[in-house]
Amino acid sequence: MKVPASVQHWIIPVTTSLAWEALGDAGMIPRYLPPPSQILTALYEVTADGELLQAVAISVYRVAIGFALGTGAGMLIGLAAGLIPPVRHFFDPLVSFLYAVPKIAFLPIFLLLFGLEHESKIAIIAFSSFFPVFIASRHAALSVGSHLVWTARNMGARQATIFFRVFIPAAAPQLFSGARIGLANSFVILFAAELIGSRGGVGVLISAGEDAARFDLMFAGIVTFAVLGFAADRILMAVRRHVLRGQLIGTAEQMIG
């Protein structure tokens, strides 16, 4: 009997969790790997006293604004770089020079510029998400088939109509790919930024659990981060499917998802 795909997705996580719980109860794993039941208990503890909700609100606020700013700038400048050679010649060397540098290395600079509050975290998240979105947007602009633009022009379409009704829809799949990578980068940088000089957020909750040797609390924060990242990615993919619903007809993605 064929197992439904919706069930297949849960086989490995459930099996791993059950094995982890059994080994933990038997004392066969180190104490810094608390079983899932202890992690759930810690999650309930910080949820009941409101600490988790406050930390999640702070982290979501930072990542949402930082991702929006970085993605918006990356798309605008990336599309401009693809369409306008002088813009491309200016940004290409700069992006190539900085892209390989771990963006968290710039955090001390942002802390000096913006302080320990939200602004420094938002700025480093925006800075981090800018690069993959810029690169994807630049390549998206360059990959749009010229025949699409020529066809629209021959039909008498105006430049604004060509840009918004032809160019942007053709580039949209790659734009969303860049945004998805930028979103993942945003959560990675958020975690690192909240561990260094932060006064709130899920990263601080994880750090507090580590400092107090409360490994159940530490893993509760890690699980919270994973859930937030997963939820954000699912939301972005839902928006992508809605925006690209006409373009996905007959593709492998439509048949799989």
C-alpha positions in Angstrom: 0.0 0.0 0.0 1.4 3.4 -1.0 1.9 5.8 1.9 0.4 9.2 1.2 2.9 12.0 0.7 1.5 14.0 3.6 2.3 11.1 5.9 5.8 10.4 4.3 6.8 13.9 5.4 6.3 13.0 9.0 8.0 9.6 9.1 11.5 10.7 9.8 10.7 13.6 12.2 8.3 11.4 14.3 10.7 8.4 14.3 13.7 10.6 15.3 11.7 12.2 18.1 10.5 8.9 19.5 14.0 7.5 19.4 15.4 10.6 21.0 12.8 10.5 23.8 13.5 6.8 24.5 17.3 7.3 24.6 16.9 10.3 26.9 14.6 8.4 29.3 17.1 5.6 29.4 20.0 8.0 30.2 21.9 7.0 27.1 22.4 10.5 25.7 24.3 13.5 27.3 22.3 15.9 29.4 22.9 18.7 26.9 20.6 16.9 24.6 17.3 16.9 26.6 14.5 14.7 25.2 11.6 16.3 23.4 9.3 16.0 26.5 11.6 18.3 28.5 11.9 20.7 25.6 8.1 20.9 25.4 7.9 21.5 29.1 10.3 24.4 28.8 8.3 25.8 25.9 5.2 25.6 28.0 7.0 27.3 30.9 8.2 30.3 28.9 4.9 30.5 27.1 2.9 30.6 30.3 4.9 33.5 31.8 4.8 35.5 28.6 8.5 35.5 28.1 8.4 33.5 24.8 5.7 35.7 23.3 7.6 38.8 24.1 10.8 37.3 22.6 9.0 36.2 19.5 7.4 39.6 19.0 10.8 41.3 19.2 12.5 38.9 16.8 9.6 38.9 14.3 9.6 42.7 14.3 13.3 42.8 13.5 13.4 40.2 10.8 10.2 41.5 9.1 11.4 45.1 8.8 15.0 44.1 8.0 13.9 41.5 5.3 11.5 44.0 3.8 14.1 46.7 3.5 16.9 44.5 2.2 14.6 42.7 -0.3 13.1 45.9 -1.5 16.5 47.5 -2.1 17.9 44.3 -3.6 15.1 44.0 -6.1 15.1 47.7 -7.1 18.8 48.0 -7.5 19.2 44.5 -9.0 16.6 45.1 -11.7 18.2 48.5 -12.4 21.6 46.8 -12.7 20.1 44.3 -15.2 18.5 47.0 -17.3 21.0 49.9 -17.0 24.7 49.1 -17.8 26.2 52.0 -15.8 24.3 50.8 -12.7 25.5 47.3 -13.4 29.1 48.3 -13.8 29.0 50.3 -10.5 27.4 47.6 -8.3 28.8 44.4 -9.8 32.4 44.8 -8.4 31.1 46.1 -5.1 28.7 43.1 -4.6 31.3 40.6 -5.8 33.8 42.1 -3.3 31.4 42.0 -0.3 29.3 38.9 -1.1 31.8 36.3 0.2 32.3 38.2 3.5 30.2 36.9 6.4 27.7 39.7 7.0 27.8 39.1 10.8 31.4 40.5 10.6 29.9 43.9 10.0 27.7 43.8 13.2 30.2 45.7 15.4 30.0 48.5 12.8 26.3 48.5 12.9 26.3 48.4 16.7 28.5 51.5 16.8 26.3 53.3 14.2 22.8 52.4 15.6 23.3 51.2 19.2 22.0 48.1 20.9 18.4 48.5 20.2 16.3 47.3 17.2 18.0 49.6 14.6 21.3 47.7 14.5 19.6 44.3 14.2 17.3 45.6 11.5 20.2 47.2 9.6 22.4 44.0 9.6 19.4 41.9 8.5 18.7 44.2 5.7 22.3 44.3 4.7 22.5 40.5 4.7 19.3 39.9 2.7 20.3 42.5 0.1 23.0 40.5 -1.6 21.2 37.3 -2.7 18.1 39.3 -3.7 20.3 41.7 -5.8 22.1 38.9 -7.6 18.8 37.1 -8.3 17.1 40.3 -9.5 20.1 41.2 -11.7 20.1 37.8 -13.4 16.3 37.9 -13.7 16.4 41.2 -15.5 19.1 39.9 -17.9 17.3 36.6 -18.6 14.0 38.1 -19.7 13.5 37.1 -23.4 13.9 40.1 -25.7 11.2 38.6 -27.9 8.7 39.3 -25.2 9.5 43.0 -25.1 9.6 43.2 -28.9 6.2 41.5 -29.2 4.7 43.9 -26.7 6.2 46.9 -28.5 4.8 45.7 -31.8 1.4 45.5 -30.2 1.7 49.2 -29.2 2.2 48.7 -25.5 3.7 51.6 -23.6 7.0 51.4 -21.7 5.3 51.3 -18.3 2.9 48.6 -19.5 5.8 46.5 -20.9 7.7 46.8 -17.6 4.8 45.9 -15.3 2.8 43.5 -17.5 5.6 41.8 -19.4 9.0 42.3 -17.8 8.1 41.9 -14.1 6.0 38.7 -14.6 8.8 37.2 -16.7 11.4 37.9 -14.0 9.1 37.1 -11.0 10.2 33.4 -10.6 13.8 34.4 -10.1 12.8 37.3 -7.9 11.0 35.0 -5.5 14.0 32.6 -5.5 16.3 35.5 -4.4 13.7 36.6 -1.8 13.6 33.0 -0.4 17.4 32.9 0.0 17.3 36.4 1.5 14.6 35.3 4.0 16.7 32.4 5.2 19.8 34.6 5.5 17.6 37.0 7.6 16.9 34.4 10.2 20.5 33.3 10.3 21.8 36.8 10.9 19.0 37.6 13.3 20.1 34.7 15.5 23.7 35.7 15.5 22.9 39.4 16.0 20.7 38.6 19.0 23.5 36.6 20.6 25.7 39.7 20.6 24.7 42.9 22.4 21.0 42.4 22.3 18.4 43.3 24.9 15.6 41.0 23.8 14.5 38.3 21.3 14.6 34.6 20.8 18.4 34.6 20.5 18.7 36.1 24.0 16.4 33.3 25.3 18.7 30.7 23.8 21.8 32.5 25.3 20.1 32.7 28.7 19.4 29.0 28.6 23.0 28.2 27.7 24.4 30.5 30.5 22.2 28.9 33.1 22.9 25.3 31.8 19.2 25.1 31.1 19.6 23.0 27.9 15.9 22.4 27.7 15.3 26.1 27.6 18.1 26.5 25.0 16.5 23.9 22.8 13.1 25.5 23.3 14.5 28.7 21.8 16.1 26.8 18.9 12.7 25.1 18.2 11.0 28.5 18.3 13.5 29.8 15.7 12.9 26.8 13.5 9.1 27.2 13.7 9.4 31.0 12.9 11.7 30.3 9.9 9.5 27.5 8.6 6.3 29.6 9.0 7.9 32.6 7.2 9.1 30.4 4.3 5.6 28.8 4.0 4.0 32.2 3.9 6.5 33.4 1.2 5.9 30.3 -0.9 2.1 30.7 -0.6 2.5 34.3 -1.9 4.7 33.0 -4.7 2.1 30.4 -5.7 -0.6 33.0 -5.7 1.4 35.5 -7.8 2.7 32.9 -10.2 -0.4 30.7 -10.4 -0.7 31.2 -14.2 3.0 30.5 -14.8 3.0 27.2 -12.8 0.4 25.5 -14.8 1.8 22.3 -16.3 5.1 22.5 -14.4 6.6 19.9 -12.1 6.2 22.2 -9.2 2.4 22.3 -9.7 2.2 18.5 -9.9 4.4 18.0 -6.8 2.8 20.8 -4.6 
